[in-house]
Amino acid sequence: MSPVRRGKELPIHNRLPVLRAERGMSRAELAEAVEVNPQTIGALERGDHYPSLDLALRICAVFDLPVEAVFSRAPLEGDA
């Protein structure tokens, strides 16, 4: 099994700030909806932290979007 590559070599991009803004949602509101600390949402948005699969799916459920519309290995439209 090959090691998982992450970080600068293979980052995970997200549209969380754009999606929150479109819905008028604060970091705290999203954090409450997915049961994490608001600092976790900030870290995700900055790319300092990558979500677990469970957290990614919970976030996508809040926005009613598929994973590919929220997270990607390639930069997304509106990527921070």
Buried (B, 14 or more C-beta within 10 A) or exposed (E): EEEEEEEEEEBBBBBBBBBBEEEEBEBEBBBBBBEBEBEBBBBBBEBEBBBEEEBBEBBBEBBEBEEEEBBBEEEBEBBB
